[in-house]
Every structure is written in structure tokens, then in C-alpha cells.
Amino acid sequence: MNKLYIILFSFILLISCSDNDKINWENDFNKALEKSKSENKIIMIYIYTDWCGICKEMDKTTFADKSVIDNAFNFTALKFNPEKASESNRKDIQKRYNILGYPTIIFINSSGFVLKKLAGYIDSNELVNEMNGIKERNERVNNVFKDDNTGIEKLDIYLESGYDDEALNIYNELVRENKISKNNMPKYMCRIALLLLDNNRYEEGMKYFDDIINKYGSYNEVYIAHYYKALDMVINNGLTNDGVKYIENLTNKIPNEMKADYLDFINYFSSNYN
């Protein structure tokens, strides 16, 4: 009897340990949403494809790391391949959250609001840090959105979470009411521009960069605007030499923290297109 008990106990322990050696992924968005509501958990969506080399590497490294696996039990984990998903699931995730490449990891709350989006390869340490901070982020979102008042904090959240229309609406309202200081205007214009570019609203984004160049030449954000203007010359207008020369003329003026980006721009486009 004792021997049988030991065998049964060992078998249960083996099953228990094996379950903890991997993440228990959901594969359906709507079911994951229901589960997150019932268990009061944030959803971590890992978006991948079978042909994505970086995704395969993350499966072998990041998502096989014990610290990531242990932390994943605090979330509703959803592994989503848009090329194999149903049409409804694909629209729910790929279009709603503007997925432009793979891999992408998105943290959303049970209401579907984006708390954080991470694109590209992420190692285990970085992902664990993000997982540890996401609960605080969710609490901040809930606190800021508990009323209908418009303010800078709501604008910051929409910008951070990638909501372009919502961010633009609040930004325009705050500008009309003079609630953004002159010193902060180029920073928010730059963030709006980058968000619009990320959401494929290219011409609108470039207009904000042009406004920064024309109106806020004494602020550091102007050098970000110049960088994207030169990039536009090269990529969209085929004016590679003009774009490189444009950047070269600014290299002695830019802040040290951006100099490496400018030099990389010059080296890359000079060597690849000459």
C-alpha cells in the first residue's frame, strides 16, 4: 500500500512539474477575453507566424525561460498566429491592434485596452521586467479613466498605448484650451507625429514634423523632425543623395544623444545606395 502511494504521488508530482515547465497558451481571442474577466487577469498576447525566424528564437529562449513561465501564470496568455486564425479572430487582433510585424507582444486589460505593445525580439529579462510593471500600468489607466475629464495624463496614455484618433482628439482639445505649455508643445507634436507614422498615417505625421521644423527650431525635437524629413527624401521620394546631404549639414549642430543616429543614417544610405 505504501509503495502504491509513493508511485501515485510521484506520478502526480511529475504531471504537476511538467505543467509548470511551459506556458499554458490560449489560442482563441474571445475565450481568452472571457477567461481574463473571470479570473481578473491581464491578457498577454504573443503574435507570431510559422515563418518568422525571430519568433522561433523567442520560443526557444524567451518563452522557455523559467522566470517568464512563472510570471506568465499571473496572466491570461494567448498565442496567436494570424495566418491560421479564423476571420473574426484575425480582425479582432491584427486590425484592432494594428499589427505591423512579427513577433509582437501586446498586454491588454479585460476591456481590451492596450496597456503595452512590444515589437521585435525581447529577451527573458526584458519581458519579465515588462510583466512586473504592467499591473501598475493597468492601475494607472483605470485611475485616469475613472471620469470623463480631459487632461495631459489621458493624452500620455493614449500616446503610449498607440491610440491615434483618441490621442489626436485630446491633443487638439488641449491645444484649443491652451493646456499644453509652449515648452511642451514640440514634445507632444513629435509624439503625435511618430504615432501617426506607426499607424500608417504618413502624410499627417510628416506635417507635424514640418511644423516642428518651422516653429520650434530651438528645441531638441527639431532634430528628430529633421531625421524623419531626410528619411522621407530617401525612402518615399528616392532622393538618397539629397537626404544624406541634408543630414550631413546638421551633424555639427545636433545634441550628442542623437549624433550616433545621424551618423548611422549617413553610413547606411551612403554605402548601400552609392
C-alpha positions in Angstrom: 0.0 0.0 0.0 2.8 2.4 0.9 4.6 1.5 -2.4 1.4 2.2 -4.4 1.0 5.6 -2.6 4.6 6.5 -3.4 4.1 5.6 -7.1 0.8 7.6 -7.3 2.4 10.6 -5.5 5.4 10.6 -7.8 3.1 10.4 -10.9 1.1 13.4 -9.7 4.2 15.3 -8.9 5.6 14.6 -12.4 2.5 15.9 -14.0 2.5 19.0 -11.9 6.1 19.8 -12.7 5.6 19.2 -16.4 2.7 21.7 -16.5 4.9 24.3 -14.9 7.6 23.8 -17.5 5.7 25.7 -20.2 3.2 28.4 -20.6 -0.4 27.3 -20.9 -1.3 29.3 -24.0 -4.9 30.0 -25.1 -5.4 30.1 -28.8 -8.8 31.9 -29.2 -9.1 35.6 -28.5 -12.7 35.6 -27.4 -12.1 32.7 -25.0 -9.0 34.4 -23.6 -11.0 37.6 -23.1 -13.7 35.7 -21.1 -11.1 34.0 -19.1 -9.3 37.2 -18.2 -12.6 38.7 -17.0 -13.5 35.7 -14.9 -10.0 35.4 -13.4 -9.4 39.2 -13.2 -6.1 38.8 -15.2 -4.4 41.0 -17.8 -4.0 39.3 -21.2 -0.6 38.8 -22.7 -0.9 38.2 -26.5 2.1 36.8 -28.3 1.6 37.3 -32.1 3.8 35.2 -34.4 3.9 33.3 -37.7 5.4 29.9 -38.6 7.9 31.5 -41.0 9.1 34.1 -38.5 12.7 33.3 -37.5 12.8 35.7 -34.6 9.5 34.1 -33.3 11.1 30.7 -33.4 14.1 32.0 -31.5 11.9 33.6 -28.8 10.0 30.2 -28.4 13.4 28.5 -27.8 14.8 31.2 -25.4 12.4 33.8 -24.0 9.3 31.7 -23.6 11.3 28.7 -22.4 12.9 30.7 -19.6 11.6 29.7 -16.1 11.2 33.2 -14.9 9.0 34.1 -17.9 7.0 30.8 -17.4 6.5 31.5 -13.7 5.4 35.1 -14.4 3.0 34.0 -17.2 0.8 32.3 -14.7 -0.3 35.8 -13.5 -1.7 36.5 -17.0 -4.1 35.0 -19.4 -1.6 34.0 -22.1 -2.7 34.0 -25.7 -0.6 32.7 -28.6 -1.9 34.0 -31.8 -1.0 33.1 -35.4 -3.0 35.4 -37.7 -2.3 33.2 -40.7 -4.1 30.3 -39.0 -6.8 32.1 -37.1 -10.5 32.5 -38.0 -11.5 35.6 -39.8 -13.2 37.0 -36.7 -10.2 36.4 -34.5 -7.8 37.9 -37.2 -9.9 41.1 -37.3 -10.2 41.3 -33.5 -6.4 41.3 -33.0 -4.5 42.1 -36.2 -6.6 45.1 -37.3 -7.8 46.3 -33.9 -4.3 46.5 -32.5 -2.5 47.5 -35.8 0.0 44.6 -36.0 2.7 45.6 -38.5 5.3 42.9 -37.9 6.2 39.7 -36.1 6.8 39.0 -33.3 4.6 41.4 -31.4 3.6 41.1 -27.7 0.6 43.1 -26.5 -0.7 43.4 -23.0 -4.4 44.3 -22.7 -6.8 44.5 -19.8 -10.0 42.6 -19.7 -11.8 45.5 -21.5 -9.4 45.1 -24.5 -7.5 48.4 -23.8 -3.8 48.2 -24.8 -1.5 48.6 -21.9 1.8 48.0 -23.7 2.9 46.9 -27.2 6.3 45.4 -27.7 7.6 44.7 -31.2 10.6 42.6 -32.3 12.8 40.2 -30.3 12.6 40.6 -26.5 14.8 38.6 -24.2 13.6 37.0 -21.0 14.9 39.7 -18.6 13.2 42.5 -20.5 9.9 40.6 -20.8 9.9 39.8 -17.0 10.5 43.5 -16.3 7.6 44.4 -18.5 5.4 41.8 -16.9 6.3 43.1 -13.4 5.4 46.6 -14.3 2.2 46.0 -16.2 -0.1 45.7 -13.2 0.9 49.2 -12.0 0.3 50.4 -15.6 -3.2 49.0 -15.5 -4.0 50.6 -12.2 -2.8 53.9 -13.6 -5.1 53.5 -16.7 -8.1 52.7 -14.5 -7.4 55.6 -12.3 -7.0 58.2 -15.1 -10.1 56.9 -17.0 -12.4 56.8 -14.0 -14.0 60.1 -15.2 -14.6 61.9 -18.4 -12.3 64.8 -17.8 -9.7 65.6 -20.5 -6.2 66.1 -19.4 -2.5 65.6 -20.2 -2.5 62.2 -18.4 -5.1 60.8 -20.7 -3.1 62.1 -23.7 0.0 60.4 -22.4 -1.8 57.1 -22.0 -3.3 57.2 -25.5 0.1 58.1 -27.0 1.8 55.3 -25.0 -0.8 52.7 -26.0 -0.9 53.6 -29.7 -4.4 55.1 -30.0 -4.0 57.6 -32.7 -7.6 59.0 -33.1 -8.1 59.3 -29.4 -4.7 60.9 -28.9 -5.4 63.5 -31.7 -8.8 64.4 -30.3 -7.5 65.1 -26.8 -4.4 66.8 -28.1 -6.5 69.2 -30.3 -8.8 69.9 -27.4 -5.9 70.7 -25.0 -4.3 73.0 -27.7 -7.6 74.9 -28.1 -7.8 75.3 -24.3 -4.1 76.3 -24.1 -3.4 73.5 -21.6 -0.1 72.4 -23.2 2.7 74.8 -22.4 4.9 76.2 -25.1 7.9 74.3 -23.9 6.0 71.0 -24.0 4.4 71.6 -27.5 7.3 70.2 -29.6 7.5 67.1 -27.4 3.8 66.3 -27.9 3.9 67.3 -31.6 6.8 64.9 -32.0 5.0 62.1 -30.2 1.8 62.6 -32.3 3.9 62.5 -35.5 5.6 59.3 -34.5 2.3 57.7 -33.5 0.7 58.7 -36.8 3.6 57.2 -38.7 3.3 54.0 -36.7 -0.4 53.8 -37.7 0.3 54.3 -41.4 -0.9 57.9 -41.4 2.3 59.1 -43.0 1.4 62.4 -44.6 -0.3 63.6 -41.4 2.7 62.6 -39.3 5.1 64.5 -41.6 3.0 67.7 -41.3 3.7 67.7 -37.6 7.4 67.3 -38.2 7.3 70.1 -40.7 5.5 72.3 -38.1 8.2 71.5 -35.5 10.9 72.5 -38.0 9.2 75.7 -38.9 8.1 76.8 -35.4 10.4 75.1 -32.8 13.9 75.2 -34.2 15.5 75.9 -30.9 14.1 72.7 -29.3 15.8 69.3 -29.5 12.7 67.7 -31.1 13.6 69.6 -34.2 16.4 67.2 -34.9 14.1 64.2 -34.7 11.9 66.0 -37.2 14.9 66.7 -39.5 15.8 63.0 -39.3 12.4 61.9 -40.5 12.3 64.5 -43.2 15.6 63.2 -44.5 14.2 59.6 -44.3 11.2 60.8 -46.3 13.5 62.1 -49.0 15.3 58.8 -49.3 12.5 56.2 -48.9 9.5 57.9 -50.4 11.0 60.3 -52.9 14.1 58.4 -54.0 16.3 61.4 -53.2 19.1 59.4 -51.5 21.9 61.9 -52.1 19.7 64.8 -51.1 18.7 63.0 -47.9 22.3 62.2 -46.9 23.4 65.8 -47.6 20.5 67.1 -45.6 21.6 65.1 -42.6 25.3 65.9 -43.1 24.6 69.6 -42.9 23.1 69.1 -39.4 25.7 66.8 -37.8 27.6 69.6 -36.2 24.5 71.1 -34.6 22.7 68.1 -33.2 22.8 67.1 -29.5 25.2 64.3 -28.6 22.4 61.8 -27.8 21.3 61.9 -31.4 24.6 62.1 -33.2 25.0 58.3 -33.4 21.6 58.1 -35.2 22.6 60.7 -37.7 26.0 59.1 -38.4 24.3 55.7 -38.8 21.9 57.3 -41.3 24.8 58.7 -43.4 26.8 55.5 -43.3 23.9 53.2 -44.2 22.5 55.2 -47.1 25.8 56.2 -48.4 27.2 52.7 -48.5 24.0 50.9 -49.7 22.9 53.3 -52.4 26.1 54.7 -54.0 
